[in-house]
């Protein structure tokens, strides 16, 4: 596997170490995962809001007309 060296501010290095520790990963593994995620998003062109939330669409059960039916909005915002 090729090696990439980089410099980062001390504060970012501290946050990276803490995040890696809390996930039980090495710093290198976390950076690889973050870079892979970033590049996957860049490849998709960051798309629309629906594209970005595609994995969340349809995971909640409830009335299909929740945002359009007046009975569901009664008292909302008061």
N, CA, C and O atoms as CSV, one atom per row, in Angstrom:
chain,resi,resn,atom,element,x,y,z
A,1,UNK,N,N,0.864,-1.172,0.000
A,1,UNK,CA,C,0.000,0.000,0.000
A,1,UNK,C,C,0.908,1.232,0.000
A,1,UNK,O,O,1.830,1.315,0.812
A,2,UNK,N,N,0.660,2.187,-0.899
A,2,UNK,CA,C,1.471,3.407,-0.921
A,2,UNK,C,C,1.306,4.204,0.369
A,2,UNK,O,O,0.280,4.111,1.044
A,3,UNK,N,N,2.309,4.972,0.694
A,3,UNK,CA,C,2.290,5.827,1.875
A,3,UNK,C,C,2.141,7.276,1.443
A,3,UNK,O,O,2.779,7.716,0.486
A,4,UNK,N,N,1.298,8.016,2.151
A,4,UNK,CA,C,1.114,9.447,1.911
A,4,UNK,C,C,1.405,10.160,3.224
A,4,UNK,O,O,0.819,9.835,4.257
A,5,UNK,N,N,2.296,11.116,3.182
A,5,UNK,CA,C,2.595,11.919,4.364
A,5,UNK,C,C,1.897,13.265,4.234
A,5,UNK,O,O,1.778,13.813,3.139
A,6,UNK,N,N,1.440,13.785,5.358
A,6,UNK,CA,C,0.775,15.083,5.320
A,6,UNK,C,C,1.000,15.815,6.631
A,6,UNK,O,O,1.298,15.212,7.662
A,7,UNK,N,N,0.852,17.111,6.563
A,7,UNK,CA,C,0.946,17.945,7.751
A,7,UNK,C,C,-0.442,18.469,8.065
A,7,UNK,O,O,-1.243,18.728,7.166
A,8,UNK,N,N,-0.718,18.624,9.359
A,8,UNK,CA,C,-2.003,19.177,9.784
A,8,UNK,C,C,-1.793,19.963,11.067
A,8,UNK,O,O,-0.840,19.725,11.809
A,9,UNK,N,N,-2.698,20.904,11.318
A,9,UNK,CA,C,-2.597,21.674,12.558
A,9,UNK,C,C,-2.705,20.745,13.775
A,9,UNK,O,O,-3.369,19.710,13.724
A,10,UNK,N,N,-2.053,21.129,14.844
A,10,UNK,CA,C,-2.034,20.329,16.067
A,10,UNK,C,C,-3.443,20.000,16.552
A,10,UNK,O,O,-3.716,18.873,16.965
A,11,UNK,N,N,-4.329,20.983,16.502
A,11,UNK,CA,C,-5.708,20.792,16.976
A,11,UNK,C,C,-6.412,19.722,16.148
A,11,UNK,O,O,-7.148,18.908,16.705
A,12,UNK,N,N,-6.205,19.704,14.842
A,12,UNK,CA,C,-6.813,18.695,13.986
A,12,UNK,C,C,-6.222,17.315,14.283
A,12,UNK,O,O,-6.949,16.321,14.297
A,13,UNK,N,N,-4.923,17.250,14.517
A,13,UNK,CA,C,-4.278,15.983,14.862
A,13,UNK,C,C,-4.833,15.432,16.173
A,13,UNK,O,O,-5.007,14.221,16.311
A,14,UNK,N,N,-5.107,16.302,17.125
A,14,UNK,CA,C,-5.678,15.893,18.405
A,14,UNK,C,C,-7.081,15.349,18.210
A,14,UNK,O,O,-7.437,14.316,18.778
A,15,UNK,N,N,-7.878,16.043,17.407
A,15,UNK,CA,C,-9.245,15.588,17.133
A,15,UNK,C,C,-9.244,14.267,16.371
A,15,UNK,O,O,-10.074,13.396,16.631
A,16,UNK,N,N,-8.314,14.118,15.430
A,16,UNK,CA,C,-8.189,12.875,14.669
A,16,UNK,C,C,-7.865,11.717,15.607
A,16,UNK,O,O,-8.489,10.659,15.524
A,17,UNK,N,N,-6.905,11.906,16.489
A,17,UNK,CA,C,-6.515,10.853,17.430
A,17,UNK,C,C,-7.684,10.463,18.333
A,17,UNK,O,O,-7.904,9.279,18.587
A,18,UNK,N,N,-8.428,11.448,18.815
A,18,UNK,CA,C,-9.570,11.179,19.693
A,18,UNK,C,C,-10.667,10.428,18.944
A,18,UNK,O,O,-11.248,9.480,19.474
A,19,UNK,N,N,-10.951,10.849,17.715
A,19,UNK,CA,C,-11.987,10.190,16.919
A,19,UNK,C,C,-11.590,8.757,16.594
A,19,UNK,O,O,-12.420,7.851,16.668
A,20,UNK,N,N,-10.344,8.548,16.238
A,20,UNK,CA,C,-9.867,7.197,15.927
A,20,UNK,C,C,-9.953,6.309,17.165
A,20,UNK,O,O,-10.393,5.162,17.083
A,21,UNK,N,N,-9.534,6.841,18.310
A,21,UNK,CA,C,-9.574,6.086,19.562
A,21,UNK,C,C,-11.009,5.696,19.914
A,21,UNK,O,O,-11.269,4.557,20.300
A,22,UNK,N,N,-11.942,6.647,19.780
A,22,UNK,CA,C,-13.337,6.363,20.152
A,22,UNK,C,C,-13.988,5.348,19.222
A,22,UNK,O,O,-14.943,4.679,19.615
A,23,UNK,N,N,-13.486,5.223,17.992
A,23,UNK,CA,C,-14.026,4.256,17.038
A,23,UNK,C,C,-13.241,2.944,17.028
A,23,UNK,O,O,-13.599,2.002,16.320
A,24,UNK,N,N,-12.177,2.892,17.812
A,24,UNK,CA,C,-11.349,1.692,17.844
A,24,UNK,C,C,-10.595,1.478,16.543
A,24,UNK,O,O,-10.376,0.340,16.128
A,25,UNK,N,N,-10.195,2.576,15.893
A,25,UNK,CA,C,-9.494,2.516,14.618
A,25,UNK,C,C,-8.130,3.172,14.765
A,25,UNK,O,O,-7.876,3.908,15.718
A,26,UNK,N,N,-7.265,2.894,13.811
A,26,UNK,CA,C,-6.018,3.653,13.754
A,26,UNK,C,C,-6.323,4.993,13.090
A,26,UNK,O,O,-7.346,5.153,12.424
A,27,UNK,N,N,-5.430,5.940,13.283
A,27,UNK,CA,C,-5.606,7.233,12.616
A,27,UNK,C,C,-5.597,7.040,11.098
A,27,UNK,O,O,-6.379,7.664,10.380
A,28,UNK,N,N,-4.708,6.172,10.621
A,28,UNK,CA,C,-4.626,5.918,9.176
A,28,UNK,C,C,-5.932,5.351,8.633
A,28,UNK,O,O,-6.401,5.773,7.576
A,29,UNK,N,N,-6.520,4.396,9.350
A,29,UNK,CA,C,-7.778,3.798,8.902
A,29,UNK,C,C,-8.893,4.839,8.864
A,29,UNK,O,O,-9.708,4.849,7.941
A,30,UNK,N,N,-8.924,5.709,9.864
A,30,UNK,CA,C,-9.950,6.752,9.895
A,30,UNK,C,C,-9.756,7.746,8.759
A,30,UNK,O,O,-10.730,8.154,8.126
A,31,UNK,N,N,-8.520,8.140,8.492
A,31,UNK,CA,C,-8.253,9.065,7.382
A,31,UNK,C,C,-8.630,8.408,6.060
A,31,UNK,O,O,-9.216,9.061,5.197
A,32,UNK,N,N,-8.303,7.118,5.882
A,32,UNK,CA,C,-8.684,6.419,4.649
A,32,UNK,C,C,-10.203,6.395,4.484
A,32,UNK,O,O,-10.717,6.656,3.396
A,33,UNK,N,N,-10.921,6.081,5.566
A,33,UNK,CA,C,-12.387,6.029,5.507
A,33,UNK,C,C,-12.967,7.405,5.185
A,33,UNK,O,O,-13.890,7.517,4.378
A,34,UNK,N,N,-12.429,8.453,5.814
A,34,UNK,CA,C,-12.921,9.812,5.565
A,34,UNK,C,C,-12.636,10.237,4.135
A,34,UNK,O,O,-13.476,10.862,3.488
A,35,UNK,N,N,-11.461,9.902,3.646
A,35,UNK,CA,C,-11.101,10.256,2.277
A,35,UNK,C,C,-11.966,9.499,1.279
A,35,UNK,O,O,-12.412,10.066,0.282
A,36,UNK,N,N,-12.199,8.235,1.544
A,36,UNK,CA,C,-13.068,7.429,0.666
A,36,UNK,C,C,-14.478,8.019,0.627
A,36,UNK,O,O,-15.079,8.135,-0.441
A,37,UNK,N,N,-14.996,8.388,1.786
A,37,UNK,CA,C,-16.329,8.989,1.867
A,37,UNK,C,C,-16.372,10.312,1.110
A,37,UNK,O,O,-17.319,10.581,0.371
A,38,UNK,N,N,-15.353,11.129,1.295
A,38,UNK,CA,C,-15.283,12.420,0.605
A,38,UNK,C,C,-15.235,12.229,-0.910
A,38,UNK,O,O,-15.952,12.905,-1.648
A,39,UNK,N,N,-14.407,11.327,-1.360
A,39,UNK,CA,C,-14.264,11.106,-2.803
A,39,UNK,C,C,-15.515,10.480,-3.399
A,39,UNK,O,O,-15.851,10.752,-4.552
A,40,UNK,N,N,-16.201,9.659,-2.644
A,40,UNK,CA,C,-17.464,9.081,-3.117
A,40,UNK,C,C,-18.480,10.201,-3.329
A,40,UNK,O,O,-19.212,10.199,-4.320
A,41,UNK,N,N,-18.527,11.160,-2.396
A,41,UNK,CA,C,-19.435,12.302,-2.520
A,41,UNK,C,C,-19.042,13.208,-3.670
A,41,UNK,O,O,-19.908,13.718,-4.380
A,42,UNK,N,N,-17.749,13.415,-3.865
A,42,UNK,CA,C,-17.271,14.260,-4.965
A,42,UNK,C,C,-17.584,13.614,-6.300
A,42,UNK,O,O,-17.934,14.299,-7.261
A,43,UNK,N,N,-17.460,12.297,-6.362
A,43,UNK,CA,C,-17.736,11.562,-7.595
A,43,UNK,C,C,-19.218,11.677,-7.955
A,43,UNK,O,O,-19.579,11.726,-9.131
A,44,UNK,N,N,-20.067,11.719,-6.927
A,44,UNK,CA,C,-21.500,11.842,-7.160
A,44,UNK,C,C,-21.889,13.283,-7.457
A,44,UNK,O,O,-23.051,13.563,-7.751
A,45,UNK,N,N,-20.930,14.199,-7.384
A,45,UNK,CA,C,-21.215,15.606,-7.657
A,45,UNK,C,C,-21.997,16.270,-6.553
A,45,UNK,O,O,-22.518,17.371,-6.731
A,46,UNK,N,N,-22.085,15.608,-5.409
A,46,UNK,CA,C,-22.828,16.083,-4.244
A,46,UNK,C,C,-24.305,16.261,-4.514
A,46,UNK,O,O,-25.041,16.593,-3.586
A,47,UNK,N,N,-24.785,16.059,-5.737
A,47,UNK,CA,C,-26.189,15.954,-6.089
A,47,UNK,C,C,-27.164,16.821,-5.325
A,47,UNK,O,O,-26.799,17.798,-4.671
A,48,UNK,N,N,-28.411,16.426,-5.433
A,48,UNK,CA,C,-29.493,17.153,-4.776
A,48,UNK,C,C,-29.610,16.710,-3.317
A,48,UNK,O,O,-28.937,15.777,-2.879
A,49,UNK,N,N,-30.463,17.386,-2.593
A,49,UNK,CA,C,-30.704,17.000,-1.201
A,49,UNK,C,C,-31.248,15.578,-1.147
A,49,UNK,O,O,-30.885,14.805,-0.260
A,50,UNK,N,N,-32.117,15.232,-2.091
A,50,UNK,CA,C,-32.663,13.868,-2.143
A,50,UNK,C,C,-31.552,12.855,-2.397
A,50,UNK,O,O,-31.561,11.771,-1.813
A,51,UNK,N,N,-30.593,13.195,-3.262
A,51,UNK,CA,C,-29.467,12.291,-3.518
A,51,UNK,C,C,-28.645,12.086,-2.258
A,51,UNK,O,O,-28.228,10.967,-1.961
A,52,UNK,N,N,-28.410,13.161,-1.515
A,52,UNK,CA,C,-27.609,13.076,-0.307
A,52,UNK,C,C,-28.315,12.293,0.796
A,52,UNK,O,O,-27.655,11.675,1.631
A,53,UNK,N,N,-29.648,12.311,0.809
A,53,UNK,CA,C,-30.417,11.627,1.851
A,53,UNK,C,C,-31.034,10.327,1.366
A,53,UNK,O,O,-31.881,9.752,2.049
A,54,UNK,N,N,-30.623,9.860,0.199
A,54,UNK,CA,C,-31.240,8.675,-0.397
A,54,UNK,C,C,-31.287,7.484,0.559
A,54,UNK,O,O,-32.272,6.747,0.569
A,55,UNK,N,N,-30.249,7.283,1.356
A,55,UNK,CA,C,-30.239,6.146,2.285
A,55,UNK,C,C,-31.209,6.333,3.450
A,55,UNK,O,O,-31.476,5.381,4.183
A,56,UNK,N,N,-31.738,7.538,3.632
A,56,UNK,CA,C,-32.677,7.811,4.717
A,56,UNK,C,C,-34.129,7.807,4.254
A,56,UNK,O,O,-35.038,7.638,5.066
A,57,UNK,N,N,-34.351,7.989,2.965
A,57,UNK,CA,C,-35.710,8.089,2.435
A,57,UNK,C,C,-36.439,6.762,2.614
A,57,UNK,O,O,-35.964,5.709,2.189
A,58,UNK,N,N,-37.594,6.837,3.247
A,58,UNK,CA,C,-38.434,5.659,3.422
A,58,UNK,C,C,-38.123,4.815,4.639
A,58,UNK,O,O,-38.708,3.743,4.792
A,59,UNK,N,N,-37.231,5.248,5.508
A,59,UNK,CA,C,-36.886,4.421,6.665
A,59,UNK,C,C,-37.810,4.659,7.860
A,59,UNK,O,O,-37.786,3.885,8.818
A,60,UNK,N,N,-38.618,5.708,7.817
A,60,UNK,CA,C,-39.531,6.018,8.906
A,60,UNK,C,C,-40.940,5.654,8.479
A,60,UNK,O,O,-41.375,5.993,7.378
A,61,UNK,N,N,-41.646,4.964,9.355
A,61,UNK,CA,C,-43.025,4.604,9.052
A,61,UNK,C,C,-43.964,5.661,9.627
A,61,UNK,O,O,-43.684,6.254,10.668
A,62,UNK,N,N,-45.064,5.884,8.946
A,62,UNK,CA,C,-46.051,6.847,9.402
A,62,UNK,C,C,-46.978,7.211,8.263
A,62,UNK,O,O,-46.907,6.614,7.189
A,63,UNK,N,N,-47.849,8.187,8.483
A,63,UNK,CA,C,-48.787,8.571,7.425
A,63,UNK,C,C,-48.045,9.113,6.207
A,63,UNK,O,O,-47.103,9.893,6.347
A,64,UNK,N,N,-48.466,8.705,5.022
A,64,UNK,CA,C,-47.810,9.123,3.788
A,64,UNK,C,C,-48.075,10.603,3.489
A,64,UNK,O,O,-47.297,11.233,2.773
A,65,UNK,N,N,-49.147,11.155,4.020
A,65,UNK,CA,C,-49.512,12.545,3.726
A,65,UNK,C,C,-49.144,13.478,4.877
A,65,UNK,O,O,-49.771,14.524,5.045
A,66,UNK,N,N,-48.149,13.117,5.660
A,66,UNK,CA,C,-47.791,13.851,6.876
A,66,UNK,C,C,-47.551,15.338,6.637
A,66,UNK,O,O,-47.976,16.158,7.452
A,67,UNK,N,N,-46.896,15.704,5.567
A,67,UNK,CA,C,-46.551,17.115,5.352
A,67,UNK,C,C,-47.635,17.888,4.602
A,67,UNK,O,O,-47.537,19.107,4.465
A,68,UNK,N,N,-48.655,17.201,4.120
A,68,UNK,CA,C,-49.652,17.886,3.296
A,68,UNK,C,C,-51.045,17.943,3.909
A,68,UNK,O,O,-51.851,18.790,3.523
A,69,UNK,N,N,-51.335,17.083,4.830
A,69,UNK,CA,C,-52.699,16.994,5.347
A,69,UNK,C,C,-52.865,17.913,6.556
A,69,UNK,O,O,-52.068,17.868,7.493
A,70,UNK,N,N,-53.886,18.733,6.525
A,70,UNK,CA,C,-54.125,19.740,7.573
A,70,UNK,C,C,-54.255,19.127,8.964
A,70,UNK,O,O,-53.836,19.739,9.947
A,71,UNK,N,N,-54.832,17.924,9.063
A,71,UNK,CA,C,-55.024,17.327,10.394
A,71,UNK,C,C,-53.691,17.043,11.085
A,71,UNK,O,O,-53.617,17.060,12.314
A,72,UNK,N,N,-52.648,16.785,10.313
A,72,UNK,CA,C,-51.338,16.520,10.908
A,72,UNK,C,C,-50.636,17.819,11.321
A,72,UNK,O,O,-49.723,17.793,12.146
A,73,UNK,N,N,-51.050,18.931,10.762
A,73,UNK,CA,C,-50.418,20.212,11.048
A,73,UNK,C,C,-51.133,20.990,12.143
A,73,UNK,O,O,-50.651,22.037,12.574
A,74,UNK,N,N,-52.280,20.488,12.598
A,74,UNK,CA,C,-53.074,21.183,13.612
A,74,UNK,C,C,-52.227,21.424,14.870
A,74,UNK,O,O,-51.690,20.479,15.448
A,75,UNK,N,N,-52.113,22.660,15.280
A,75,UNK,CA,C,-51.372,23.038,16.463
A,75,UNK,C,C,-49.870,23.129,16.276
A,75,UNK,O,O,-49.149,23.473,17.212
A,76,UNK,N,N,-49.395,22.828,15.089
A,76,UNK,CA,C,-47.947,22.880,14.837
A,76,UNK,C,C,-47.465,24.329,14.847
A,76,UNK,O,O,-48.082,25.187,14.215
A,77,UNK,N,N,-46.391,24.606,15.542
A,77,UNK,CA,C,-45.806,25.934,15.556
A,77,UNK,C,C,-46.368,26.872,16.620
A,77,UNK,O,O,-46.001,28.046,16.670
A,78,UNK,N,N,-47.230,26.373,17.446
A,78,UNK,CA,C,-47.809,27.231,18.499
A,78,UNK,C,C,-47.033,27.149,19.758
A,78,UNK,O,O,-47.380,27.804,20.741
